[in-house]
Amino acid sequence: MLEYTKRYFSVLLLPVLLLSASGLLAQTQEDCVAQGVLKAKGSKPLAEIRQKCASALQKSVGGTETQWMDCLRLRALSADDTATADSLKAECEGVIERGQLIPERVVQSRTTESNPYVITPLRQNYILPYTYNRNPNQDPYQVDEQEPMMNEEAKLQLSIMVPLTYGDVFTANDGLYFGFTLRSFWQVYNHDISAPFRETNYRPEVFYQLPLPIESRNGAWYGRVGLEHESNGRSQLLSRSWNRAYVAVGYLRPNWALGIQPWYRFPEDKKPDDGDPSTPPPPDGDDNPDIEDFMGHYEITGAYRWDKMEFAGLFRRNFDEGHGAIELGLSFPLWGRLRGYAQYFDGYGESLIDYNHRNQRFGIGVLLTDLL
């Protein structure tokens, strides 16, 4: 079996070595172009070299040789120092025999984790300079006797993840991570109240992620277990927060993904009431005891890539209470790494301050990192 594995691996790897030697295939488009420049005649246009590399790389996507290289690249990053070349080849042979395709998103994320000059995204990163909310939530801000919040505002989200482990923990290609997501709503057009940031939510989390050993043709199953805290960092009447434990399961294909994440909210003590409505509530206790009535107990997310456009969706529902939310997004090429992004949200919980208020919002802007 071992000799068969060696011969099988050598036969599969031969096309990769030949293509690499000719400058037609490399790990990245940049590597291919660099090799092409070194081998090309001085008068050869750069555009021709780039086109040749793009065509070669596109043809290789999904091929067996690419699956081998993706698998070996991941094992090179996370395998224990005691692992042998034969054991790594055998692992990757098993992956290919089961038809498990390692999605490009996973490969790229893992390869950037050890790069000190790159921040790995967790969720989408975007800036929507203009959004229109059909029904802004005015009630929380009446305590400050502010002017009404405008329908128009900006919305932005920044989301990153950092590995806490750099090798296998319990199984191949698993890992422990710290994640942080910030989402802000900015009344940038409301000059009557000095254009404040109306609401900002902070969402730190720690989670363990692993590939699930489920046979799948041209796809991969992943699992995640985590703990997270989410708060708006406010005090007294504007304070909102909760703590959750979650388990997530997702399935990834080259052009689509689907995941479900149920959670359990850690209960908090009821906020004491002194009976005097003129005094603010004490800082201790639950700021939003009915948040699950509106946010539910799970979330379903999905993404689908068609040509150069990508569609994203989010769904929550508490069927007992009849509350939930849906979010739809569409991204498309804009310029360079920037992508245009249009987003629609309808429901509860777009932000913590609006957890019990229904928003209907449409926004347009730019997206830095997508889901696929």
C-alpha positions as CSV (number, residue, x, y, z in Angstrom):
1,M,0.0,0.0,0.0
2,L,2.8,2.4,0.8
3,E,4.6,1.8,-2.5
4,Y,1.2,2.3,-4.3
5,T,0.7,5.6,-2.5
6,K,4.2,6.8,-3.5
7,R,3.6,5.8,-7.2
8,Y,0.1,7.3,-7.1
9,F,1.4,10.5,-5.6
10,S,4.2,10.8,-8.1
11,V,1.9,10.3,-11.1
12,L,-0.5,12.9,-9.8
13,L,2.2,15.4,-8.9
14,L,4.1,15.1,-12.2
15,P,1.7,17.4,-14.2
16,V,2.1,20.0,-11.4
17,L,5.9,19.9,-11.6
18,L,5.9,20.1,-15.3
19,L,3.5,23.0,-15.4
20,S,5.4,24.8,-12.7
21,A,8.7,24.3,-14.5
22,S,7.2,25.9,-17.6
23,G,5.9,28.8,-15.7
24,L,2.2,28.0,-16.4
25,L,1.1,27.0,-12.9
26,A,2.1,28.4,-9.5
27,Q,0.6,28.7,-6.1
28,T,-0.6,32.3,-6.9
29,Q,-1.2,34.5,-9.9
30,E,1.7,36.7,-8.7
31,D,4.1,33.8,-8.6
32,C,3.1,32.7,-12.1
33,V,3.6,36.2,-13.5
34,A,7.0,36.5,-11.8
35,Q,8.1,33.2,-13.3
36,G,6.7,34.2,-16.7
37,V,8.6,37.5,-16.7
38,L,11.9,35.7,-15.9
39,K,11.4,33.2,-18.8
40,A,9.9,35.7,-21.4
41,K,11.7,37.6,-24.1
42,G,12.3,41.3,-23.3
43,S,9.7,42.5,-25.8
44,K,6.8,40.2,-24.5
45,P,3.9,42.4,-23.1
46,L,3.0,41.9,-19.5
47,A,-0.6,41.7,-20.4
48,E,0.1,38.5,-22.4
49,I,1.9,36.9,-19.5
50,R,-0.9,37.8,-17.1
51,Q,-3.6,36.4,-19.5
52,K,-1.6,33.1,-19.9
53,C,-1.3,32.7,-16.2
54,A,-5.0,33.4,-15.5
55,S,-6.0,30.8,-18.2
56,A,-3.7,28.2,-16.7
57,L,-4.8,28.8,-13.2
58,Q,-8.4,28.7,-14.1
59,K,-8.1,25.4,-15.9
60,S,-6.3,23.8,-12.9
61,V,-9.0,24.8,-10.4
62,G,-10.7,21.7,-9.1
63,G,-8.2,19.3,-10.7
64,T,-6.7,16.4,-8.7
65,E,-3.3,18.0,-8.7
66,T,-4.7,21.2,-7.2
67,Q,-6.4,19.2,-4.5
68,W,-3.1,17.5,-3.7
69,M,-1.3,20.9,-3.4
70,D,-4.1,22.5,-1.3
71,C,-4.1,19.6,1.1
72,L,-0.3,19.5,1.4
73,R,-0.2,23.3,1.9
74,L,-2.6,23.0,4.8
75,R,-0.8,20.1,6.4
76,A,2.5,21.9,6.0
77,L,1.1,24.7,8.1
78,S,-0.5,22.7,10.9
79,A,0.9,19.2,11.0
80,D,3.0,18.2,14.0
81,D,6.8,18.2,13.6
82,T,6.9,14.4,14.1
83,A,4.7,13.8,11.1
84,T,6.4,12.1,8.2
85,A,6.2,12.7,4.5
86,D,4.5,9.3,4.0
87,S,1.9,10.0,6.6
88,L,1.0,13.4,5.1
89,K,0.7,11.9,1.6
90,A,-1.5,9.2,3.0
91,E,-3.8,11.8,4.7
92,C,-4.2,13.7,1.5
93,E,-4.8,10.5,-0.5
94,G,-7.7,9.8,1.8
95,V,-9.1,13.3,1.4
96,I,-9.0,12.9,-2.4
97,E,-10.4,9.3,-2.4
98,R,-13.4,10.6,-0.3
99,G,-14.0,13.3,-2.8
100,Q,-13.5,16.1,-0.2
101,L,-12.7,19.4,-1.9
102,I,-10.9,21.9,0.2
103,P,-12.6,25.2,-0.5
104,E,-10.4,28.1,-1.7
105,R,-11.7,30.3,1.1
106,V,-10.3,27.8,3.7
107,V,-7.0,27.5,2.0
108,Q,-6.5,31.2,1.7
109,S,-7.6,31.9,5.3
110,R,-5.2,29.3,6.7
111,T,-2.2,30.4,4.7
112,T,-2.6,34.0,5.9
113,E,-2.8,33.1,9.6
114,S,0.9,33.1,10.1
115,N,1.6,36.2,7.9
116,P,2.2,39.1,10.3
117,Y,1.3,41.6,7.5
118,V,-2.2,40.2,6.8
119,I,-5.4,40.3,8.9
120,T,-7.7,37.3,8.3
121,P,-11.4,38.2,8.0
122,L,-14.0,36.4,10.0
123,R,-17.3,37.8,8.6
124,Q,-17.9,40.3,5.8
125,N,-16.0,43.6,6.0
126,Y,-17.9,46.5,4.4
127,I,-18.7,50.2,4.5
128,L,-22.2,51.4,3.4
129,P,-21.9,55.2,3.2
130,Y,-25.6,55.5,2.5
131,T,-28.4,53.4,4.0
132,Y,-32.1,54.3,4.3
133,N,-34.1,52.9,7.3
134,R,-37.8,53.1,6.8
135,N,-38.6,53.2,10.5
136,P,-35.8,54.5,12.8
137,N,-36.0,53.5,16.5
138,Q,-36.6,56.7,18.3
139,D,-37.6,55.4,21.7
140,P,-34.2,54.7,23.4
141,Y,-32.9,58.2,22.6
142,Q,-35.8,60.1,24.2
143,V,-34.1,59.9,27.6
144,D,-31.5,62.3,26.3
145,E,-34.1,64.6,24.7
146,Q,-32.2,64.4,21.4
147,E,-33.6,65.5,18.1
148,P,-35.1,62.6,16.1
149,M,-32.8,60.1,14.4
150,M,-32.8,60.4,10.6
151,N,-33.8,57.7,8.2
152,E,-30.5,58.1,6.4
153,E,-27.2,57.0,8.0
154,A,-24.0,55.0,7.3
155,K,-23.4,51.4,8.4
156,L,-20.1,49.6,8.6
157,Q,-18.8,46.3,9.8
158,L,-15.2,45.2,10.6
159,S,-14.6,41.5,11.5
160,I,-11.3,39.7,12.0
161,M,-10.0,36.5,13.5
162,V,-6.6,35.6,15.1
163,P,-5.4,32.0,15.6
164,L,-4.6,31.0,19.2
165,T,-3.0,27.8,18.0
166,Y,-0.7,27.2,15.0
167,G,-0.7,23.4,14.9
168,D,-3.2,20.6,15.1
169,V,-5.1,20.5,18.4
170,F,-7.2,17.3,18.3
171,T,-7.4,16.5,14.6
172,A,-5.9,17.6,11.3
173,N,-6.4,21.2,10.3
174,D,-8.4,22.2,13.4
175,G,-7.6,25.3,15.5
176,L,-8.6,27.6,18.3
177,Y,-9.3,31.2,17.4
178,F,-10.2,34.6,18.8
179,G,-12.6,36.6,16.7
180,F,-13.8,40.2,17.0
181,T,-16.6,41.9,15.0
182,L,-17.6,45.6,15.2
183,R,-20.7,47.0,13.7
184,S,-21.6,50.7,13.7
185,F,-24.5,52.9,12.7
186,W,-23.4,56.5,12.0
187,Q,-25.9,59.4,11.7
188,V,-23.4,61.1,9.4
189,Y,-26.1,63.2,7.7
190,N,-27.8,64.4,11.0
191,H,-25.9,67.6,11.6
192,D,-28.6,68.9,14.0
193,I,-27.2,66.5,16.7
194,S,-23.5,66.7,15.5
195,A,-23.6,63.5,13.4
196,P,-23.1,61.0,16.2
197,F,-22.4,57.2,16.0
198,R,-25.9,56.2,17.0
199,E,-25.0,52.6,17.9
200,T,-21.9,50.5,17.9
201,N,-21.9,46.8,18.8
202,Y,-18.8,44.9,20.0
203,R,-18.7,41.2,19.6
204,P,-15.6,39.3,20.9
205,E,-15.6,35.5,20.8
206,V,-13.4,32.5,21.2
207,F,-14.1,29.4,19.1
208,Y,-12.7,26.0,18.2
209,Q,-13.1,25.1,14.5
210,L,-12.5,21.7,12.8
211,P,-13.2,19.9,9.5
212,L,-15.9,17.2,10.1
213,P,-15.1,13.7,8.9
214,I,-18.2,13.4,6.7
215,E,-17.8,12.1,3.2
216,S,-18.8,14.6,0.5
217,R,-18.2,14.9,-3.2
218,N,-16.6,18.2,-4.1
219,G,-17.4,19.8,-0.8
220,A,-16.4,20.0,2.8
221,W,-18.2,20.0,6.2
222,Y,-16.9,22.2,9.0
223,G,-17.9,22.5,12.7
224,R,-17.4,25.3,15.2
225,V,-18.0,25.6,19.0
226,G,-17.6,28.9,20.6
227,L,-18.3,31.4,23.4
228,E,-19.1,35.1,22.6
229,H,-20.1,38.3,24.3
230,E,-21.9,41.1,22.6
231,S,-22.5,44.6,24.0
232,N,-23.1,48.1,22.8
233,G,-20.8,49.6,25.5
234,R,-23.5,51.9,26.8
235,S,-24.7,52.6,30.3
236,Q,-28.0,52.8,32.1
237,L,-31.1,53.0,29.9
238,L,-29.1,52.5,26.6
239,S,-27.2,49.5,27.8
240,R,-27.7,46.2,25.9
241,S,-25.7,43.0,26.1
242,W,-25.8,39.2,26.2
243,N,-23.5,36.2,26.5
244,R,-23.9,33.1,24.3
245,A,-22.5,29.6,23.7
246,Y,-22.9,28.2,20.2
247,V,-22.4,25.2,18.0
248,A,-22.2,25.8,14.2
249,V,-22.2,23.3,11.3
250,G,-21.4,24.4,7.7
251,Y,-21.0,22.9,4.3
252,L,-18.7,24.6,1.7
253,R,-18.5,24.1,-2.0
254,P,-16.4,26.1,-4.5
255,N,-19.3,28.4,-5.4
256,W,-21.8,28.1,-2.5
257,A,-21.9,27.6,1.3
258,L,-24.6,27.0,3.9
259,G,-24.4,27.0,7.7
260,I,-26.6,26.9,10.8
261,Q,-25.6,28.2,14.2
262,P,-27.9,27.5,17.2
263,W,-27.0,29.1,20.5
264,Y,-27.7,29.1,24.2
265,R,-27.9,32.4,26.1
266,F,-26.4,32.4,29.5
267,P,-29.1,33.7,31.9
268,E,-28.6,36.9,34.0
269,D,-30.1,38.0,37.2
270,K,-33.2,40.2,37.0
271,K,-32.5,43.9,37.3
272,P,-33.7,45.2,40.7
273,D,-36.4,47.8,40.7
274,D,-36.5,50.5,43.4
275,G,-40.1,51.5,42.3
276,D,-39.1,55.0,41.4
277,P,-39.5,55.7,37.6
278,S,-37.5,58.9,37.9
279,T,-34.3,57.2,38.8
280,P,-32.2,55.3,36.3
281,P,-31.9,51.5,36.7
282,P,-28.9,50.0,38.5
283,P,-26.0,48.8,36.4
284,D,-26.3,45.2,37.7
285,G,-28.8,42.8,36.1
286,D,-30.2,41.9,32.7
287,D,-30.6,44.9,30.4
288,N,-32.7,42.9,27.8
289,P,-34.4,39.9,29.4
290,D,-36.6,39.3,26.3
291,I,-33.9,39.4,23.7
292,E,-34.5,35.8,22.6
293,D,-38.1,36.5,21.9
294,F,-36.9,38.7,19.0
295,M,-33.5,37.2,18.1
296,G,-34.6,33.6,18.4
297,H,-32.2,30.7,19.2
298,Y,-30.4,30.1,15.9
299,E,-29.2,31.7,12.7
300,I,-28.9,30.3,9.2
301,T,-26.4,31.9,6.7
302,G,-25.6,31.2,3.1
303,A,-23.7,32.4,0.1
304,Y,-23.8,31.7,-3.6
305,R,-21.3,32.9,-6.3
306,W,-22.5,33.3,-9.8
307,D,-19.9,34.4,-12.3
308,K,-18.3,37.5,-10.7
309,M,-21.3,38.3,-8.4
310,E,-21.9,36.9,-4.9
311,F,-25.2,36.6,-3.1
312,A,-25.4,36.3,0.7
313,G,-28.2,35.7,3.0
314,L,-29.0,35.5,6.8
315,F,-32.2,34.2,8.4
316,R,-33.4,34.1,12.1
317,R,-36.8,33.2,13.4
318,N,-38.6,32.6,16.7
319,F,-41.7,30.8,15.6
320,D,-43.3,30.9,19.0
321,E,-43.2,34.7,19.1
322,G,-43.4,35.3,15.3
323,H,-40.3,37.5,15.3
324,G,-37.1,37.2,13.3
325,A,-35.0,38.8,10.6
326,I,-33.8,38.3,7.0
327,E,-30.7,40.0,5.5
328,L,-29.8,39.8,1.8
329,G,-26.6,41.0,0.2
330,L,-25.2,41.3,-3.3
331,S,-21.6,42.0,-4.1
332,F,-20.1,42.7,-7.5
333,P,-16.7,43.8,-8.9
334,L,-15.9,47.5,-8.6
335,W,-12.2,48.3,-8.8
336,G,-9.2,46.2,-7.8
337,R,-9.9,44.3,-4.6
338,L,-12.9,46.6,-3.8
339,R,-16.3,45.2,-4.6
340,G,-19.6,47.0,-4.7
341,Y,-22.1,45.9,-2.1
342,A,-25.9,46.3,-1.8
343,Q,-27.7,45.1,1.4
344,Y,-31.3,44.7,2.5
345,F,-32.4,44.0,6.1
346,D,-35.9,43.4,7.4
347,G,-36.7,42.3,11.0
348,Y,-35.4,42.5,14.5
349,G,-31.9,42.6,16.0
350,E,-30.0,44.5,13.3
351,S,-28.3,46.1,16.3
352,L,-28.6,45.5,20.0
353,I,-30.3,48.8,20.6
354,D,-32.9,47.7,18.0
355,Y,-33.3,44.1,19.2
356,N,-37.0,44.6,19.9
357,H,-37.6,47.1,17.1
358,R,-38.3,46.1,13.4
359,N,-36.0,47.8,10.9
360,Q,-36.4,47.8,7.1
361,R,-33.1,49.1,5.7
362,F,-31.5,49.3,2.3
363,G,-27.8,50.3,1.9
364,I,-25.2,50.6,-0.8
365,G,-21.4,50.8,-0.5
366,V,-18.2,48.9,-0.8
367,L,-17.1,45.5,0.5
368,L,-13.5,44.5,1.3
369,T,-14.0,40.8,2.1
370,D,-16.8,38.4,1.0
371,L,-17.9,35.1,2.4
372,L,-16.6,32.9,-0.4
